[in-house]
Every structure is written in C-alpha cells, then in structure tokens.
Amino acid sequence: MTARSILRSLAALVLGMVALGASASAQSGFHLQEATIADVHRAIRAKELTATQLVGHYLKRIEAYNGRCVTGAVDASTGYQLGDITPITNAKNVNALITLNLRGRRSKTDSADNNPNMQDALEQARALDEEFARNGQLKGPLHGVPFAVKDQFDTFDMRTTSGAAANYANDRPPMDAEIVARLRAAGAIILAKSNLGEYASGDRSTHGGTTCNPYDTARSAGRSSGGSGAAVAANLVMCAIGEETGPSARNPAANGSLVGIVATHSLVSRAGIIPASLTRDRPGALCRSVKDSATVLGVLAGYDPRDPTTADSMGRMAPQSYQSYADNADLRGLRIGVVREFMQVFTKADEDSVRIAEEALKDLQKAGATLIDPGPDGALFKDAIAQILPTLDAAASATNIRLLAEREPRVTGEVLFVMNRYLRERGDANIATVEDLIAKSIFFTHAPIDGVTLVPRTRLEDMLSTRQTLVKTSDGSVVQHRVPVGTLDVAGWHALRTTLQMLVNKVMADQRLDALVYPTKTIPAPLLANPVEPTNLKTVKESTKFTVDGVEYQRSVERATDLRAPLTPRLSPNAGLPTIAVPAGFTREVYDRAIAPGPSGAKQAGVLLPAKQIALPVSIDFLGRAYSEPVLIRIAAAYEAATRHRRPPKDFPPLQGEP
C-alpha cells in the first residue's frame, strides 16, 4: 500500500468526526487556517472541537500538500532520489514531513508496530478527548496541539535518524529527547517528524528528500530546519520544533513568515538530540504568532540533569509564564539599538529586504519605542570593538561585528566527540560510531554548489579527519592531505562566545538598551540546488610552509577581511543569546545568481540575474542579553500587533470542508 493510500484510509476513518467538527466550527467561527493555540482551546472548551477532529483536519492537509516538490531520478532499489534534483515551480507540495505518527508508518525496523504503550497521534488525541470529557480540564498549555518535531530530536515511538538512510538495528531511540517529553507532558500531540538537511545541514536528506518553500516551491524553506518551518507555514501542523547551530530556526522563520524563538543557550535542554555541535546546538520554537511561540518556550525552558549547561538557568527564568509577556504588550519606554552593520546593501539583491527593515524601524517608533540608530553608514558596535578586542582577543583582526559574528575558531574533534557520545548513549546494536554511519548508510550526492553545504557522506568523513589541499614546493603538484582528528579542543568556541557576549553587553549598557534589532537576513529565500549570494566581500591570501614525512608543502588559504552572512548573521548562535524572528513584510522583487560552470560539474555563483517580481517573506530579529526572553517577547508581540505582516501562502489554501 502506498503512503498516499494509507493516508486516504486513515483520513476516511476520521472523516465522520472531522465533518462533525467542521459543522460545529463553522457555527462557532473557528477556522483552521492561522488558528492559534488559544483558538483551539476556546473551541475545545466550548465543545465545538475535539483533539481527534483537529488531528483529522491536519491529516487531510498532509495528504493534500506533503508530496514531493522536486524532480530527479529515483533509485529503483531504495525509492530515494540520490542524484541531482530540479525544483518544481508551483508544485503545491512541500515535502515537509518525513515520518507520520501513525501505526504502520512510524518505523522501518518495526513492521508490526503493535506496542500498546506507543500510542499513535490518533490514539493520543482520543485519550486527551476522553480525559477532557471526564474532568473538563485541559491537560496542559499545549493540550491537543499537533506538532512536528525535527528528525534530529529523539522520539521513542518514531524513527529518528536526522534524515539519514542509516541502517540502525532499531530506528527508534530508547527514549524521548527531553524537550519532546516536555511537549507530551504539556498535552501536545507529536503528529510527525519533520524533514531536514541531513545531519542538520542543507535543504535535503537521503531518507526524506528535499523540502520546498510554501511561498515559492522552487526555493529553500530555510535549510536544516526547513521541514519544520514549511510544515507550520503551509499549516500542516500548528507549531514545530527546529534546531539552530547557525541560523536554522530563524532562517526558516524568515523564509516562512513565522515567529521563531531561540532562547539563551542554557535555557532549553539539548539532551536527546542527534548533534551538529557540542557548543552551539539549541532547540527553537516555530509557530505563526509570538504568543504561541512563547507558550512553547515556556514548556521547554528549565533545568534538565541530562544537559549540565541548563544548570546555569536556575534562578534566572522568567518570574511568570513566558506567554504572559505577549499580552497587552507595548513599546513605550523601551530603547532598541539598530545594528546597521547587518543592514548593508552590498548588491541589488539586498535592497528590498533592507527597505522592509527600514519600514520596520519606522513602525517600531510609531508604536512607542525609542531607537538608538547610528544611521545608514554608522556602526553600533564600532566603539565597543575598538575598546574590547585589543585587550580580550589581541589576535583578532576583525574590524566589524559582521566579521566577528561569522568567525570560525580553530577547534578539533568537536563534532566527532559529540556524535560518538550520542551513538554510545543510544546503544544501537548495528550503529555505534561515526565509522558505522559511513559504512552502513545510503547517501545522496551531487557536485559542489557555491554556498550549499557539503554532501552528508563528506561531512561525516570530515568528522574523522580534516582535509587540506597542499602544493608540493619541489614540483608544484597538488596533494589532498588528511589529518586524523585526535583530541577534543573547543576552547576557541567558548572564547568567541565570551567575546561576543561582552560586546553585546557593553553596547547595551553604554546605550541603555533593552534589545537590538536588525533584519533576520537581507537575501530572501534562495533557489534550491543553486549557488547563493557570495559571502566573502574582501579577502587576503595567506600561505604557510610545513613538512610532512620529510617533504615540504605549501598551504594557501583566503582569509576574509570583510564578509556578509551566508544566511542569517550568526551573532545570536555564536554568542548563545536569545533572539526572536518576527515577520516584517514581503519582497516586491528578488535577484538570483546565474550558474557559472565550475570544475567537475560544480555550480558556481555567476552574475546577478534580472529582477523577478516575487513576494517572499522578510523578517526582523530582536536580540537581547542572556535570559532577557521576557522583554524580547514583549517587543516582538507589540511589533506583531502593530503590523500584522504574516499572511499564509496562497498555494496552500483551506481544503473543501475544512473549517
């Protein structure tokens, strides 16, 4: 039986309940499109909607809109698209969800799927309905709310592989990630695992395929958490969990006209995550409103003994519920600093996003905020960098916050250590090490694409050894040299975090600021499988000579002396500071890069193509000091209430009969 036929059968099972719910909802005014958590709970309390009916509505939308959105040869033996892909314009599908929480669909290693202790989504919904019928009480702040969880997070009842086609003996991990357990305890229904960039990088996974943007299916949904973002934007679920090592919670929020919250690094547990970093991973909440995202944050936040970093949050959490700061929020008396360094127009591709950000600044002022703005050519961080860097980090050559925020410290063994630790704790009988993942997985592949992450097999191999391109000084021949990864050393990341936090704290203290604001990014969603806007603006070439086994080699690298963020500025993840991305509008025109053929079939960034008239979402970020989530929620909610920029994608409308 095909996936679609299974979904049709399941949809038929709940059709009667859905029809009853639609009738009641029509009378009450409940509409599924853009519904909030409060809307759902209001309808449930009024006995106009049940959790089972709500899950049924979403299953029908998943059946209609979660198909493939790219073309490419399908491997006959696996059913996977393993080679080059081409996005489908106006596909009216997004391929956002990788695994559904329905019996028979949740695992490739458990075909029976008959464990009564592993309720599927419909069974969980019925249990919630029965409990509510008995006592009239909601189980928690997320009662009945259908969620998607990025496939990077462990779910004890569903396949978890970070999108990989990895041959686990048991593709279900032994226990939930801490944040998944907290969602369930609050009444949430984990309806699906969302697709992702394999091992939390890129737009594509071997097992799940490619996710597409609901506002233009030829474009990126937001890289590694794109499945989570696309699922919420296209209303396949109410909210989703993403993960951010670099930009991968705020980037899908920006690409999907969503609200994305990433908390202070130590506020939310990372236990039970297939890791991308020992130092920077952090979960993010993606919903369609500030209050809903804040409600999710309130469920996730707090100390977890399985993640020692969360001990820092003790005594530093909000004194009242996080969502309460979104109520009746206003900006009067608040001072917000404008990070002009992240609002530069480098090419015409930046112009529309910067224009929208300028409008957002005006809206903030109209709503009562005081802006501390150094002006279009100014630099908010200039004085702080000049004062702090010479004493704190004398080796740093950065002259602006763009360069500092994107810095890649020299570290060793980080990803290898944390991935092997995860696999050891998971305890699978077939896959216990990174070497096993390489040997016992199927991988998609393609030629290199400028600005697009390396293919997953290469990234796994790079965990084991670092690659260096060397030139033999005696004859000029080129040699690819690999150095095995040895000891673990992540001191560079901790030093960078300290530097960035000191800079933010000083700027905010000197200017008496409550938050910083800047565009989440200035390049809207790029085309899938295409080169993106070049990041290095200025570079210098540096060469070093050294000897390997008695032979002298030269290694040359280009070091950036100024750059633009490849996706979103990495000040927030690299500093570990809380940030909220909020919809700010839509583009009028978009500029893409032509493809310039490179060696071995590589796609390199060519000239800027003429403008296309496309409305793509644009967002702004509000960033604050550590544990300043309450004031950021207040600011974001007030801006949202004053502007209401979010609008659903037109190609994913309500279905016939949908309330």
N, C-alpha and C positions, 0 to 999 in steps of 0.2 A: 504494500500500500504506500502511495506517495505521501510526502509531507503535507501537500495541499489536501489530499483526500482525507487524511487523518484529521486535519483541522476542520474540514467540512463536516465530518461526522461529529466531532466534538461540538462544533457550533450548533449543529442540529439538536444535540442533547439539551443545550441550554436555551434553544430558540423560544420555547414557550415562556420561560422565566424572563428572558430578555424582552419579549413582546409585552408582557405584563408590566415590566419595569418601564418600558418606553411610554406606555399609555399613562401610567401614573406620573412619570417625569414630565410628560407634555403638559399635564394639568397643573403641575406644581411650578413649572418654569425651569426645571433642571435641564441643563444642556451639557452633554459630554465634552464638546469642543471647548477648550480653555477652562474647564471646570477646575476649581481649587479644592484643596483638602476640606476647607470649611463648607464648600458647596455640597460635597459628598456627604459629610457628616450631618449637615442640615437635612438632606433628603433621607438619610437612613433614620434619623430620629423621628422624622415625620412619617415613617413607614411608606415612603414613596420610592425607595430604592433599597436593594439588598447588596451585600458584598458579592453574592453569586451572580446577580444580574450585572453588576459592574464588570466583573471578570468576563462575563459573556460578551458584553459590548466590546471589550478590548480584544478578545479572541477574534471577533469578526473583523476588526480593523487590522489585526495582524495578518489574518488570512488574505485580506484585500491588498495590503500595502507592503508586506515584508519580503517580496520576491527579489530575485537578482536584478541588479541595475547596471551591470556591465556585461559585455560580450567577451568571449575568449574560449579557446579550445578547452574542452572538458576531458580530463584523463579518464579513459573508459574503466580502468580498474578501481579507481578511488572515487570518481564523481567530483573531484576537485578541479578548479581552474588553476593550473600550475605554471602557466607561462604568461605572456603579455596579455593585458586586458585593455578594452576600449570602453569608456563610459557611454551609457545610453542617455542621450538628451531627452528630457520629458519622459523618463522611464515610469514615473508614477509608482515606483517601488524604491525602497531604501536599503533593504538587507541589513537592518539594524540589529536584529535579534538572532542569536546563534543557537540557543537551546531553550525550548519551552518547558515550563514546569508542569508537564502533563505526563501521566503514566504511559510508558512505552516510548516517550520522546526524550527522556532525561539523561540517558546513559547509553554508550555504545558497548560497555562491558557487562551490563546487567539487562539482558533482553527480557527477563521475566518482569522485573520492576514491580514486585508484589509485596514489598515490605510494608505492613500496615503502619509502621512508625514513621514512614516517609510520606506524609500526605502531599498530594499534588495541589496545584493552585485552586482547583475547583473544590477539592475536599477541605482545604483550609478555609475557603470562603464560606462553605456550608457550615463549618464548625463555628466560625465567627457569627454567622446569622443565628444559629441555634443558641449560642451564648447570649446574644443580644435579645433574642425572644424571651429567654428565661429571666434575665435581670434588668433589661433596659439600659445597660451600661456599655459604653464603648470600651474595648479592651485597652486602648491607649491612644496617643495622639495621632497614630497612623492607621487606625482601625480600618481595615478593608481597602487600603490604598494599594493599587497594583504598582509594583516597582520592577525595573530592570536593574541588574547588578552586573557591572563589567566582569567579563570572564577571567579577570585577574584575581578576583576575590573568591576564596573557598566557599563552596556551598555543599554541605554534607549529603544532600539529596540530588544534586545535579552535577553533570560533567563540569570539570574545571581544569583547563589546560592552557590558559592565556592565549586561546585561539589556535594553538598548535595541533597538528595532526600527530600527536605523540602517543606511542603505544604503551600507555600505562596498563598495568595489570588490573587496576581498579581506577577508572577515570573519575570516580567520586572521592574527594578527600575525606579523611576520617571525621572532621568536624568543621563547623562554620567558621569563617572569619569573624572576629569579634564584632565588627560593625554589622554583619549580616545577622548575627544572633540578636543584636540590639534592635534592629529593624523588626525582626519577627516578634520580639517581646513587646514591641510597641503596637502590634497589630497589623503591620504591613504584610502584604502578600507578595512574595517573590515570584512574579509571573514568568520571568525569563532571565537568561544571561545575555548580556549584550555583546555584540561583535566588537572587535578592537583591532588595532595594529598588533600583530603577533609579538608577544613578549613586550607589550606596551610601547610600540614604536611603529609609526606609519599608519596608513589607511586600510591595511589589508592583512588578513590572516589566512593560513593554509586551510584550516578547518572551516572557517566562517566566510571566506571570500572578502569582497570589497563592500564597504558601506558607502552610501552616497548621501549627498546633502538634499534635504527635502525642498529647499528653495531653488535648487538647480542641480539635478541629479548627475550632471557631468562634473560636479565639483566635490571637494573634500568636505566631509561632515565635521572634521575637526581633529584629524589624526587619531591618536591611540584610543581616546575615549569617544570617538566619533559615533560609535554604535549607541552609546548611552545618550548622547546629545540628539542624534537623529530620531531615536525612539520617542523621546519626550517631545521634540519639535513637531513630529508627524502625529502625535497623540496616539502612540501605540501603548504607552504606559503613562501614568501621571507624573512620576518622578523617576530618576535613575541615579545610580552611584557611578561616578567616574573616578579616575586616579590621576594625580598630577605629579610627575617628576620634573617636567619642564613646564609646558603650557597646557597640559592635556585635560584640564577641567574647564578652564576659562576659554580655551580656543574653541571647543565645541559649543560653549555657551554663546560666544560671539558669532559663530557660523550658523547657529540655530535660533537666534533671537530668544535666548533663555537667560535665566538667572543662575549663575554658577558661583557657589561659595566654596573657597578653600580656607580652612582655619589655620590658626597658628600651628606650626609643625607638631607641637607636643600635645595638642588638644584632642586629637582623634587617633584611635589605635590603628596600627598597621598590621597587627597580628593576623595571620592567615591570608596574606597576600602573596601571589607569585611576584617576586620583587623585580624592580628595574634599578633600584639604588638602595644602598644601605643608609644613606644620609638624607635623601630628598623626597622619597615617596610619601604621598599623603592623599587620603581619600577626599573626594569633592562631591557636593550635592548639586544636582541639576534638576530644576523644576521650572515652571512657567511664571512664577511670581516670587518676589522677595520673601513674603511671609511663608510660603510653602518651603522654600529652601532653608529658611531659618528654622522652621519646625523640624526638618530633617536633621539639621545640625544639632539641635537640642537633644535629639535621640542619640546621636553618635558620640557626642562630646563626653569626655571624662576619663578618669584613670582606668587603665587596664594592666594588671600584673604581667600579662603576656608581652606587653610593649613597654619596657622600662622608661622610654622617653616621655611617656604620658604622666609620669610622676611629677614632672615639672608643672603640670596643670593644677595640682592640688592647691586649693585655696585661691585660685586665680580665675575660676569660671564665673560666668555671669551670675549676679545675685538673684535674678529672676529668669523666667523662661526666655530663650533667645527670640522666639517668635513675638513675644510681647513688645519688643523694641520696634517692631514694624507697625504697631498700632498707633494711629494718630501722629505719625512721625512728621516732624517739621525741621527745617534747616536754620531757623533763627538762632543766632548766637554761635553758630559753628563756623570755623575757619578751615578752609580747604586749600592746600597748596597744589599748584598746577605744574606738573612735570613736563615742561616744554621739550626737554631732551627726547621724550617719546612721542612728540607731535611734529617731527620734522618732515618736510616734503622733499624727498630725495628724487623721485620721478613722478610723472603724472599718475602712476599707479597709487600713490599715497593721497592724492588731492581730495578725493571725495570723502574718505574716512576722516581726514583732518578737518575738512569743512564741517562734517557732522559733529566732531568733537568740539569745535568752536561753538556750534549751536548749543551743545550740552552745557558748556560753561555759562552761556547766557541764561539758560534755563535754571541752572543752579543759583545764579544771582537773583533771578526773578523770584525763586522760591525762598529767598531769605539768607542764603549762605554768603559769607564774606570770602572772596577768592584772593589768595596771595599768588599773583601771577607775574613772573619775571618778564613777560612779553614774548612775542613770537621768536625773537632772536636771543632770548635770555636762557639761563641755565639755573634751575633751582638748586642744584647740588654743587655748583661751582666752588663756592667758598668752603663748604664742608670738606670736599675732596682735597682742596689745597691745604687745609689745616690738618686733616686726619691722616691722609695717606703717607706723607713723608715720615711720620713717627710710628705708624702702625704697620705699614707694609712698604718698606723702602724699595723693595724690588719691583713694585708695581709701576707700570708705565702708563696706566690709564689716566686720561685727562677728562673723561666724562662718564656719567653714570651708565650710558649705553654700553660702553666697553667693559666697565666693571661688572655690570649685571650679567653679561654673557660670558664672563671669564670661565675657562675650563682649567681648574687647578690640576697639577700633576699628581695623580693618585695611582695606586696599584692594588689590584686584587679585589676591588670593591664589589663588583657585580658577581664575580666568581664565588666569593665568600658567602654572600647573602643568598645566592641561588642554591648553592650546595647545602646551606643550612636549611632552607625551605624544604628541599627534597629529602633531606635526612629526617626532618620532623614529620613530613608527610608519610614516610615509611612505606612507599610503594615497593612491591616485590620485583618489579621489572625495571623501573627507572629510579636510580638513586643518586646520580651525579649528572653534571653538565655533559660529560662524555656520553652518558647513556642517552640523553636528549638528542645529541647529534646523531648517534648511531641508530636510534630506534624511532625516528620520526620521518615523515614525508615533508618536503619543503617546496613552496612555490619559489620561482626565481625570475629575474628579469635583468636586463642590462642596467648599469648605473644611470640614475636620473638626478640631475642637479637639484639639491635641496630636498630630496626624498631619501628616507632612511635606507640603510643597507638591508639586504635581504636577510631573513632570520637565521639561516644557517651560518652566514658570515658573522653575524653578531654573536651567536653562541661560540663560534670558534675564537672570536676576539676576546671572549671572557678568559680563554685558556692561555692566550699569548698575544702580545702586541705586535702589530705589523709595522715594518719600517721599509721604506724604499731607499736603497743605498746605491751610490755610484762608486765603483772601484777606481781609485785615483790613478792606478797604473795604466788602465786602458779605456776608461770611461764607460765600461759595461754596467748595466743596471741589474741590481740583485734585489730580490724580495727577501727580506730577513725577518724572522720571527723570534721574539724573545719570550720564553715561557714566563707566565705570571708566577711570582713567588709569594712574598709576604704581603700582608694586608697593611695598607697605609692610606688612610683617608683624612689625614690631618689637614691637607690642603682645602678640603671642602669645609671643614669646621672653621678654618681661618678666614675663608671667604665669607662665610655666614656672619662671623663676628664683625668683619669689616663693613659689610652691607648694613647690618643692623645698627652699628654705630653711626653710619652716615645718615640713615633714615631717622634715627632718634635725635641726632643733632639738628638736622634740618627742621624737624617738627618742633623741637624745643626752642630753637632760635626764633622761629616764626610763629610760635604758639598755635600750632596746627592741630586739628582733630583728625585729619585724614589727608591723603594725597589722591589726585585724580589724573588720569591720562587715558587715551584710547587703548582698549584691550590690544588692538593691533591696528596698523594703518594699511595693511594689504588684506582685502576681503578674501573669502574662500577661494583657493586656487583650483585650477583644473586638476582632476585626477590623472595620475600617470604622466604628468607633465612637469618640466622644470619650473621652479618657482623663482621669485624675485631674488637676484644675487644679494648676499648678506654683507660681504666684505666691501667697505667703501674705500679704504686706504690700507695698503699693506707694505711691509718691508720684508726683504728676503734675508734669511739668516742661515748660515752654513756652519756645520761643525764637522771636524775630522776625528775619527777614532779607529782603533784597530780591533779586528775580530779574527782570532786564530792566526795572528801574525800578518794579516792582510789589511792595508789601510783603505778606509772607505770615507766618503763624504756624504753627509746627510743635509739636505736643504729643506727648509720649511718657510712658508709665507706666514708671517705674523700680522694679524690685523691691528692697525693703529686707529681705526675707526670702523664702525660697522652698524648695521641695522639688525634688529631682532629677526631671526628667521621666521618665527610665527608670532608669538607674543613676547614682550620683554620678560626676561627671567629674573627680574628683581624679586618678585614675590616668592617663587620656589627656592631660589638660591639663598634668600635671606630667611626663609621659613616664616614669613609674615602673612597675616590674614588678608584676604582680598575678595571682593565681590565684583563680578562682572554683571552689568545690567544693560538691557537693550537701549540703544540710543538713536536708532533710525535705520534707514535703508539707503544704499547707494543709488545714484542715478546712472552711473556708468562705471565700467570695470575695464582694466587693462591687463591683458595676459602677455606672457612671453612666447615668442616663436621658439620652435625646437631647432637647435643647431646640432647637426650630427657630430658625434664625437667618436673616439676610438672604440673599437669592439662593440659598436652599436649603441654607445652611450647617448643619452639625450641631455644636451647642454642648453643652458639658457641663451636664447638668441635675442633679437631686437624686440623692443616693446611693440606689440601689435596695436592697431587702431582700437579706439574705444568701442565697447559693446554696451548697449542700453539694457542693463540688468539691475534689478532691485535685490541686492544681497544685504543681509543683516550686518549691522555695525554695533559694537558695544563700547562702553567705557568701564574702566576699573576704578574701584575705590580701595586703597591700600592703607593700612594703619599699623600702629605699634603692635607688638605681641599682646595677645589677649584683648584686643580692642574690638572684638566682634560686635558687641552691643552698639557702639557708636557707628560702625560701618553699616550695620543693618538699618539703623535709624536713617542714615544718609541715603542709602540705596532705596529704602521704602519711600522716603519723601520725594526723591527724584522720580521714581517709578510712578507715584501717584500724580505728580505734576505733568508727566509727559505721556505715559501710556503708549510707548513705541512698539511693544510686542504685537505682532499680528501673525496668525497661523499661515503656513504655506498653502497656496491656492490649489496645488495639485493633490492635496490630501484632505478633501472635504468630508463632512459627515456622510455616512452611508445611509442608504434608504432605510427608514425605520429607526435610525439612531436618534436618541433623544437630544 
